[in-house]
Amino acid sequence: MANSDLKQWERIILGIDPGTNVMGYGLIGVIGKKPSMIAMGVIQLNRFESHYLRLSRIFERVTGLVEQYLPDEMAIEAPFFGKNVQSMLKLGRAQGVAMAAALSRDVPITEYEPRKIKMAITGNGASSKEQVQEMLRRILDIPRENLLPQLDATDALGAALCHFYETSRPQIEKGCRSWKEFIAKNPGRLKTNS
């Protein structure tokens, strides 16, 4: 996609699903309040035997995605806590390198827990990856033939869409437990017909 094609979007969000064998990415573009898929894919890392070569590839590819699509923000899935400490360490490194690539190009980052992403997309924090993919297909109107067999790509797209939802909703006034309390604290924000 040429940079001139990217100008149609008011906002572009890059989503990343970190991994040490396969890393997913997805980009959504926003016009007004409507998100659309720009691209999604995976970065295959399992052909590199060295973990350090995998980290180098993650940095190169994420930097390349940032330079190609010029995202305004990046949403990344936070690693979930597993029992295998070595796997967690490697996954955390992969996430950190992806974050460093975005930060090196001044792209702000927000992390989301997997349950929060699933909740934002399907309404259920315990949804399967397949359920997330199907909801994304419907929400973003993605033709079935454009879906990839690796669910890491739609997981990344889910992170981007979750970020869109989280940052597009009106901010709730903190500290108010009821409408009566809100009105008392904000008398100038209430319009009356008198």
CYANA upper distance limits for C-alpha pairs under 8 A (distance plus 0.5 A):
  1 MET  CA      5 ASP  CA      6.97
  1 MET  CA      6 LEU  CA      8.04
  1 MET  CA     68 GLN  CA      8.19
  1 MET  CA     69 TYR  CA      8.23
  2 ALA  CA      6 LEU  CA      7.40
  2 ALA  CA     68 GLN  CA      8.41
  3 ASN  CA      7 LYS  CA      7.43
  3 ASN  CA     68 GLN  CA      7.83
  3 ASN  CA     69 TYR  CA      7.65
  6 LEU  CA     69 TYR  CA      7.55
  8 GLN  CA     31 ILE  CA      8.27
  9 TRP  CA     29 GLY  CA      5.99
  9 TRP  CA     30 VAL  CA      6.08
  9 TRP  CA     31 ILE  CA      6.11
 10 GLU  CA     29 GLY  CA      7.84
 10 GLU  CA     30 VAL  CA      6.25
 10 GLU  CA     31 ILE  CA      5.90
 10 GLU  CA     32 GLY  CA      7.85
 11 ARG  CA     29 GLY  CA      6.28
 11 ARG  CA     30 VAL  CA      5.67
 11 ARG  CA     31 ILE  CA      7.64
 11 ARG  CA     71 PRO  CA      7.89
 11 ARG  CA     72 ASP  CA      6.66
 12 ILE  CA     27 LEU  CA      7.38
 12 ILE  CA     28 ILE  CA      6.25
 12 ILE  CA     29 GLY  CA      5.01
 12 ILE  CA     30 VAL  CA      6.83
 12 ILE  CA     69 TYR  CA      8.38
 12 ILE  CA     70 LEU  CA      7.89
 12 ILE  CA     71 PRO  CA      5.20
 12 ILE  CA     72 ASP  CA      5.88
 12 ILE  CA     73 GLU  CA      7.37
 13 ILE  CA     27 LEU  CA      6.10
 13 ILE  CA     28 ILE  CA      5.91
 13 ILE  CA     29 GLY  CA      7.03
 13 ILE  CA     71 PRO  CA      5.86
 13 ILE  CA     72 ASP  CA      6.51
 13 ILE  CA     73 GLU  CA      5.58
 13 ILE  CA     74 MET  CA      6.12
 13 ILE  CA     75 ALA  CA      7.64
 13 ILE  CA    160 ALA  CA      6.21
 13 ILE  CA    163 HIS  CA      8.42
 13 ILE  CA    164 PHE  CA      8.13
 14 LEU  CA     25 TYR  CA      7.60
 14 LEU  CA     26 GLY  CA      6.38
 14 LEU  CA     27 LEU  CA      5.06
 14 LEU  CA     28 ILE  CA      7.27
 14 LEU  CA     71 PRO  CA      6.43
 14 LEU  CA     72 ASP  CA      8.47
 14 LEU  CA     73 GLU  CA      6.83
 14 LEU  CA     74 MET  CA      5.14
 14 LEU  CA     75 ALA  CA      6.69
 14 LEU  CA    157 LEU  CA      8.37
 14 LEU  CA    160 ALA  CA      6.36
 15 GLY  CA     25 TYR  CA      6.03
 15 GLY  CA     26 GLY  CA      5.51
 15 GLY  CA     27 LEU  CA      6.52
 15 GLY  CA     74 MET  CA      6.23
 15 GLY  CA     75 ALA  CA      5.26
 15 GLY  CA     76 ILE  CA      6.18
 15 GLY  CA    156 ALA  CA      5.19
 15 GLY  CA    157 LEU  CA      6.02
 15 GLY  CA    158 GLY  CA      7.79
 15 GLY  CA    159 ALA  CA      5.68
 15 GLY  CA    160 ALA  CA      4.79
 15 GLY  CA    161 LEU  CA      8.46
 16 ILE  CA     23 MET  CA      7.80
 16 ILE  CA     24 GLY  CA      6.27
 16 ILE  CA     25 TYR  CA      5.14
 16 ILE  CA     26 GLY  CA      7.14
 16 ILE  CA     74 MET  CA      8.00
 16 ILE  CA     75 ALA  CA      6.87
 16 ILE  CA     76 ILE  CA      5.23
 16 ILE  CA     77 GLU  CA      6.96
 16 ILE  CA     98 ALA  CA      8.50
 16 ILE  CA    155 ASP  CA      8.38
 16 ILE  CA    156 ALA  CA      5.06
 16 ILE  CA    157 LEU  CA      8.01
 16 ILE  CA    159 ALA  CA      7.34
 16 ILE  CA    160 ALA  CA      8.21
 17 ASP  CA     23 MET  CA      6.26
 17 ASP  CA     24 GLY  CA      5.32
 17 ASP  CA     25 TYR  CA      6.75
 17 ASP  CA     76 ILE  CA      6.65
 17 ASP  CA     77 GLU  CA      5.95
 17 ASP  CA    152 ASP  CA      6.63
 17 ASP  CA    153 ALA  CA      7.86
 17 ASP  CA    155 ASP  CA      6.55
 17 ASP  CA    156 ALA  CA      5.08
 17 ASP  CA    159 ALA  CA      8.02
 18 PRO  CA     22 VAL  CA      8.20
 18 PRO  CA     23 MET  CA      5.48
 18 PRO  CA     24 GLY  CA      7.09
 18 PRO  CA     76 ILE  CA      7.93
 18 PRO  CA     77 GLU  CA      7.33
 18 PRO  CA     79 PRO  CA      8.31
 18 PRO  CA     91 LEU  CA      7.38
 18 PRO  CA     94 ALA  CA      6.67
 18 PRO  CA     95 GLN  CA      5.86
 18 PRO  CA     98 ALA  CA      8.14
 19 GLY  CA     23 MET  CA      5.09
 19 GLY  CA     24 GLY  CA      8.08
 19 GLY  CA     91 LEU  CA      6.39
 19 GLY  CA     94 ALA  CA      6.83
 19 GLY  CA     95 GLN  CA      8.02
 20 THR  CA     45 LEU  CA      6.97
 20 THR  CA     46 ASN  CA      7.98
 20 THR  CA     51 HIS  CA      8.31
 20 THR  CA     54 ARG  CA      7.51
 20 THR  CA     90 LYS  CA      7.33
 20 THR  CA     91 LEU  CA      6.59
 20 THR  CA     94 ALA  CA      6.78
 21 ASN  CA     44 GLN  CA      6.89
 21 ASN  CA     45 LEU  CA      5.23
 21 ASN  CA     46 ASN  CA      5.12
 22 VAL  CA     42 VAL  CA      6.89
 22 VAL  CA     43 ILE  CA      6.17
 22 VAL  CA     44 GLN  CA      5.39
 22 VAL  CA     45 LEU  CA      6.06
 22 VAL  CA     46 ASN  CA      7.46
 22 VAL  CA    152 ASP  CA      7.71
 23 MET  CA     42 VAL  CA      5.98
 23 MET  CA     43 ILE  CA      5.55
 23 MET  CA     44 GLN  CA      7.27
 23 MET  CA     45 LEU  CA      8.03
 23 MET  CA     58 ILE  CA      8.49
 23 MET  CA    152 ASP  CA      6.94
 23 MET  CA    153 ALA  CA      8.21
 24 GLY  CA     40 MET  CA      8.11
 24 GLY  CA     41 GLY  CA      6.45
 24 GLY  CA     42 VAL  CA      4.86
 24 GLY  CA     43 ILE  CA      6.81
 24 GLY  CA    151 LEU  CA      8.40
 24 GLY  CA    152 ASP  CA      4.95
 24 GLY  CA    153 ALA  CA      4.73
 24 GLY  CA    154 THR  CA      7.93
 24 GLY  CA    155 ASP  CA      7.49
 24 GLY  CA    156 ALA  CA      5.93
 25 TYR  CA     40 MET  CA      6.01
 25 TYR  CA     41 GLY  CA      5.96
 25 TYR  CA     42 VAL  CA      6.46
 25 TYR  CA     43 ILE  CA      8.33
 25 TYR  CA    152 ASP  CA      7.95
 25 TYR  CA    153 ALA  CA      5.82
 25 TYR  CA    154 THR  CA      8.29
 25 TYR  CA    155 ASP  CA      8.49
 25 TYR  CA    156 ALA  CA      5.37
 25 TYR  CA    157 LEU  CA      7.09
 26 GLY  CA     37 MET  CA      8.20
 26 GLY  CA     38 ILE  CA      8.23
 26 GLY  CA     39 ALA  CA      6.23
 26 GLY  CA     40 MET  CA      4.53
 26 GLY  CA     41 GLY  CA      6.97
 26 GLY  CA    153 ALA  CA      6.61
 26 GLY  CA    154 THR  CA      7.45
 26 GLY  CA    156 ALA  CA      5.62
 26 GLY  CA    157 LEU  CA      4.74
 26 GLY  CA    158 GLY  CA      8.44
 26 GLY  CA    160 ALA  CA      7.43
 27 LEU  CA     37 MET  CA      6.57
 27 LEU  CA     38 ILE  CA      5.86
 27 LEU  CA     39 ALA  CA      5.76
 27 LEU  CA     40 MET  CA      6.67
 27 LEU  CA    157 LEU  CA      6.81
 27 LEU  CA    160 ALA  CA      7.21
 28 ILE  CA     35 PRO  CA      6.71
 28 ILE  CA     36 SER  CA      5.86
 28 ILE  CA     37 MET  CA      4.95
 28 ILE  CA     38 ILE  CA      5.69
 28 ILE  CA     39 ALA  CA      7.68
 28 ILE  CA    157 LEU  CA      7.82
 28 ILE  CA    160 ALA  CA      7.14
 28 ILE  CA    161 LEU  CA      7.68
 29 GLY  CA     35 PRO  CA      6.13
 29 GLY  CA     36 SER  CA      5.83
 29 GLY  CA     37 MET  CA      6.79
 29 GLY  CA     38 ILE  CA      6.60
 30 VAL  CA     34 LYS  CA      6.05
 30 VAL  CA     35 PRO  CA      4.91
 30 VAL  CA     36 SER  CA      6.83
 31 ILE  CA     35 PRO  CA      7.13
 33 LYS  CA    168 SER  CA      8.34
 35 PRO  CA    140 LEU  CA      7.54
 35 PRO  CA    161 LEU  CA      8.17
 35 PRO  CA    164 PHE  CA      8.34
 36 SER  CA    140 LEU  CA      6.04
 36 SER  CA    141 ASP  CA      8.46
 37 MET  CA    140 LEU  CA      6.77
 37 MET  CA    142 ILE  CA      8.11
 37 MET  CA    157 LEU  CA      8.49
 40 MET  CA    153 ALA  CA      6.20
 40 MET  CA    154 THR  CA      7.80
 40 MET  CA    156 ALA  CA      8.42
 40 MET  CA    157 LEU  CA      7.41
 41 GLY  CA    148 LEU  CA      7.93
 41 GLY  CA    153 ALA  CA      5.60
 42 VAL  CA    150 GLN  CA      7.97
 42 VAL  CA    152 ASP  CA      7.35
 42 VAL  CA    153 ALA  CA      6.22
 43 ILE  CA     58 ILE  CA      8.11
 43 ILE  CA     61 ARG  CA      8.00
 45 LEU  CA     54 ARG  CA      6.23
 45 LEU  CA     57 ARG  CA      8.04
 46 ASN  CA     54 ARG  CA      8.40
 48 PHE  CA     53 LEU  CA      6.79
 48 PHE  CA     54 ARG  CA      6.50
 49 GLU  CA     53 LEU  CA      8.06
 49 GLU  CA     54 ARG  CA      8.38
 50 SER  CA     54 ARG  CA      7.00
 51 HIS  CA     55 LEU  CA      6.85
 51 HIS  CA     90 LYS  CA      8.45
 52 TYR  CA     56 SER  CA      6.74
 53 LEU  CA     57 ARG  CA      6.67
 54 ARG  CA     58 ILE  CA      6.72
 55 LEU  CA     59 PHE  CA      6.82
 55 LEU  CA     93 ARG  CA      8.07
 55 LEU  CA     94 ALA  CA      6.56
 55 LEU  CA     97 VAL  CA      7.01
 56 SER  CA     60 GLU  CA      6.78
 57 ARG  CA     61 ARG  CA      6.54
 58 ILE  CA     62 VAL  CA      6.45
 58 ILE  CA     94 ALA  CA      7.66
 58 ILE  CA     97 VAL  CA      7.27
 58 ILE  CA     98 ALA  CA      6.69
 59 PHE  CA     63 THR  CA      6.46
 59 PHE  CA     97 VAL  CA      6.31
 59 PHE  CA     98 ALA  CA      6.30
 59 PHE  CA    100 ALA  CA      8.06
 59 PHE  CA    101 ALA  CA      5.88
 60 GLU  CA     64 GLY  CA      6.56
 60 GLU  CA    101 ALA  CA      8.18
 61 ARG  CA     65 LEU  CA      6.63
 62 VAL  CA     66 VAL  CA      6.70
 62 VAL  CA     98 ALA  CA      6.59
 62 VAL  CA    101 ALA  CA      6.52
 62 VAL  CA    102 ALA  CA      7.49
 63 THR  CA     67 GLU  CA      6.70
 63 THR  CA    101 ALA  CA      5.73
 63 THR  CA    102 ALA  CA      6.97
 63 THR  CA    105 ARG  CA      8.17
 64 GLY  CA     68 GLN  CA      6.49
 65 LEU  CA     69 TYR  CA      6.40
 65 LEU  CA     70 LEU  CA      8.19
 66 VAL  CA     70 LEU  CA      5.61
 66 VAL  CA     71 PRO  CA      6.61
 66 VAL  CA    102 ALA  CA      7.30
 66 VAL  CA    105 ARG  CA      7.95
 71 PRO  CA    107 VAL  CA      7.66
 72 ASP  CA    107 VAL  CA      6.73
 72 ASP  CA    108 PRO  CA      7.91
 73 GLU  CA    107 VAL  CA      5.96
 73 GLU  CA    108 PRO  CA      5.65
 73 GLU  CA    109 ILE  CA      6.54
 73 GLU  CA    110 THR  CA      8.46
 74 MET  CA    102 ALA  CA      7.91
 74 MET  CA    107 VAL  CA      7.10
 74 MET  CA    108 PRO  CA      6.67
 74 MET  CA    109 ILE  CA      5.25
 74 MET  CA    110 THR  CA      6.91
 74 MET  CA    160 ALA  CA      7.74
 75 ALA  CA    109 ILE  CA      6.26
 75 ALA  CA    110 THR  CA      5.45
 75 ALA  CA    111 GLU  CA      6.32
 75 ALA  CA    112 TYR  CA      7.67
 75 ALA  CA    159 ALA  CA      6.15
 75 ALA  CA    160 ALA  CA      5.92
 75 ALA  CA    163 HIS  CA      6.64
 76 ILE  CA     95 GLN  CA      8.35
 76 ILE  CA    109 ILE  CA      7.75
 76 ILE  CA    110 THR  CA      6.85
 76 ILE  CA    111 GLU  CA      5.44
 76 ILE  CA    112 TYR  CA      6.79
 76 ILE  CA    156 ALA  CA      7.89
 76 ILE  CA    159 ALA  CA      6.64
 76 ILE  CA    160 ALA  CA      8.25
 77 GLU  CA    111 GLU  CA      6.21
 77 GLU  CA    112 TYR  CA      5.57
 77 GLU  CA    113 GLU  CA      6.36
 77 GLU  CA    114 PRO  CA      6.64
 77 GLU  CA    117 ILE  CA      8.46
 77 GLU  CA    156 ALA  CA      7.97
 77 GLU  CA    159 ALA  CA      6.75
 78 ALA  CA     95 GLN  CA      8.24
 78 ALA  CA    111 GLU  CA      6.10
 78 ALA  CA    112 TYR  CA      6.02
 78 ALA  CA    113 GLU  CA      5.57
 78 ALA  CA    114 PRO  CA      7.30
 79 PRO  CA     88 MET  CA      7.92
 79 PRO  CA     91 LEU  CA      7.30
 79 PRO  CA     92 GLY  CA      7.10
 79 PRO  CA     95 GLN  CA      8.29
 79 PRO  CA    113 GLU  CA      7.80
 79 PRO  CA    114 PRO  CA      8.34
 80 PHE  CA    113 GLU  CA      7.70
 80 PHE  CA    114 PRO  CA      7.66
 81 PHE  CA     88 MET  CA      7.51
 82 GLY  CA     88 MET  CA      7.18
 84 ASN  CA     88 MET  CA      6.87
 85 VAL  CA     89 LEU  CA      6.63
 86 GLN  CA     90 LYS  CA      6.78
 87 SER  CA     91 LEU  CA      6.59
 88 MET  CA     92 GLY  CA      6.50
 89 LEU  CA     93 ARG  CA      6.74
 90 LYS  CA     94 ALA  CA      6.77
 91 LEU  CA     95 GLN  CA      6.71
 92 GLY  CA     96 GLY  CA      6.54
 93 ARG  CA     97 VAL  CA      6.62
 94 ALA  CA     98 ALA  CA      6.80
 95 GLN  CA     99 MET  CA      6.68
 96 GLY  CA    100 ALA  CA      6.56
 97 VAL  CA    101 ALA  CA      6.70
 98 ALA  CA    102 ALA  CA      7.03
 99 MET  CA    103 LEU  CA      6.57
 99 MET  CA    109 ILE  CA      7.68
100 ALA  CA    104 SER  CA      6.43
101 ALA  CA    105 ARG  CA      7.40
102 ALA  CA    106 ASP  CA      6.96
102 ALA  CA    107 VAL  CA      5.67
102 ALA  CA    108 PRO  CA      7.90
102 ALA  CA    109 ILE  CA      8.15
103 LEU  CA    107 VAL  CA      5.81
103 LEU  CA    108 PRO  CA      7.17
103 LEU  CA    109 ILE  CA      8.23
110 THR  CA    163 HIS  CA      8.17
112 TYR  CA    116 LYS  CA      6.85
112 TYR  CA    117 ILE  CA      7.01
112 TYR  CA    159 ALA  CA      7.59
113 GLU  CA    117 ILE  CA      7.00
114 PRO  CA    118 LYS  CA      6.75
114 PRO  CA    125 GLY  CA      8.26
115 ARG  CA    119 MET  CA      6.51
115 ARG  CA    124 ASN  CA      8.46
115 ARG  CA    125 GLY  CA      4.87
115 ARG  CA    126 ALA  CA      6.99
116 LYS  CA    120 ALA  CA      6.62
116 LYS  CA    125 GLY  CA      6.71
116 LYS  CA    162 CYS  CA      8.41
117 ILE  CA    121 ILE  CA      6.77
117 ILE  CA    125 GLY  CA      7.93
117 ILE  CA    158 GLY  CA      6.80
117 ILE  CA    159 ALA  CA      6.36
117 ILE  CA    162 CYS  CA      6.04
118 LYS  CA    122 THR  CA      6.24
118 LYS  CA    123 GLY  CA      7.38
118 LYS  CA    124 ASN  CA      6.60
118 LYS  CA    125 GLY  CA      5.37
118 LYS  CA    126 ALA  CA      7.44
118 LYS  CA    127 SER  CA      6.62
118 LYS  CA    132 VAL  CA      7.04
118 LYS  CA    158 GLY  CA      8.07
119 MET  CA    123 GLY  CA      4.80
119 MET  CA    124 ASN  CA      5.05
119 MET  CA    125 GLY  CA      4.81
119 MET  CA    126 ALA  CA      8.24
119 MET  CA    127 SER  CA      8.35
120 ALA  CA    124 ASN  CA      8.34
120 ALA  CA    162 CYS  CA      6.08
120 ALA  CA    165 TYR  CA      7.89
121 ILE  CA    132 VAL  CA      6.95
121 ILE  CA    135 MET  CA      7.17
121 ILE  CA    136 LEU  CA      7.57
121 ILE  CA    158 GLY  CA      7.20
121 ILE  CA    161 LEU  CA      8.10
121 ILE  CA    162 CYS  CA      7.24
122 THR  CA    127 SER  CA      7.51
122 THR  CA    131 GLN  CA      7.85
122 THR  CA    132 VAL  CA      6.77
122 THR  CA    135 MET  CA      6.88
127 SER  CA    131 GLN  CA      6.55
127 SER  CA    132 VAL  CA      7.23
128 SER  CA    132 VAL  CA      6.92
129 LYS  CA    133 GLN  CA      6.68
129 LYS  CA    151 LEU  CA      7.01
129 LYS  CA    155 ASP  CA      7.62
130 GLU  CA    134 GLU  CA      6.72
130 GLU  CA    151 LEU  CA      7.85
131 GLN  CA    135 MET  CA      6.72
132 VAL  CA    136 LEU  CA      6.64
132 VAL  CA    154 THR  CA      7.94
132 VAL  CA    155 ASP  CA      7.82
132 VAL  CA    158 GLY  CA      7.83
133 GLN  CA    137 ARG  CA      6.61
133 GLN  CA    151 LEU  CA      7.67
133 GLN  CA    154 THR  CA      6.06
133 GLN  CA    155 ASP  CA      7.83
134 GLU  CA    138 ARG  CA      6.87
135 MET  CA    139 ILE  CA      6.49
136 LEU  CA    140 LEU  CA      6.22
136 LEU  CA    141 ASP  CA      8.19
136 LEU  CA    142 ILE  CA      8.10
136 LEU  CA    154 THR  CA      7.86
136 LEU  CA    157 LEU  CA      8.33
136 LEU  CA    158 GLY  CA      7.51
137 ARG  CA    141 ASP  CA      5.92
137 ARG  CA    142 ILE  CA      5.17
137 ARG  CA    143 PRO  CA      7.53
137 ARG  CA    144 ARG  CA      7.83
138 ARG  CA    142 ILE  CA      7.19
142 ILE  CA    146 ASN  CA      7.15
142 ILE  CA    147 LEU  CA      7.95
143 PRO  CA    147 LEU  CA      7.69
148 LEU  CA    153 ALA  CA      7.58
150 GLN  CA    154 THR  CA      8.50
151 LEU  CA    155 ASP  CA      6.67
152 ASP  CA    156 ALA  CA      6.72
153 ALA  CA    157 LEU  CA      6.83
154 THR  CA    158 GLY  CA      6.47
155 ASP  CA    159 ALA  CA      6.94
156 ALA  CA    160 ALA  CA      7.00
157 LEU  CA    161 LEU  CA      6.73
158 GLY  CA    162 CYS  CA      6.41
159 ALA  CA    163 HIS  CA      6.71
160 ALA  CA    164 PHE  CA      6.84
161 LEU  CA    165 TYR  CA      6.74
162 CYS  CA    166 GLU  CA      6.59
163 HIS  CA    167 THR  CA      6.53
164 PHE  CA    168 SER  CA      6.36
165 TYR  CA    169 ARG  CA      6.89
173 GLU  CA    182 PHE  CA      8.26
176 CYS  CA    181 GLU  CA      6.18
176 CYS  CA    182 PHE  CA      5.91
177 ARG  CA    181 GLU  CA      7.02
177 ARG  CA    182 PHE  CA      8.09
178 SER  CA    182 PHE  CA      6.78
179 TRP  CA    183 ILE  CA      6.59
180 LYS  CA    184 ALA  CA      6.73
181 GLU  CA    185 LYS  CA      6.73
182 PHE  CA    186 ASN  CA      6.51
183 ILE  CA    187 PRO  CA      6.05
183 ILE  CA    189 ARG  CA      8.32
183 ILE  CA    190 LEU  CA      7.54
186 ASN  CA    190 LEU  CA      7.83
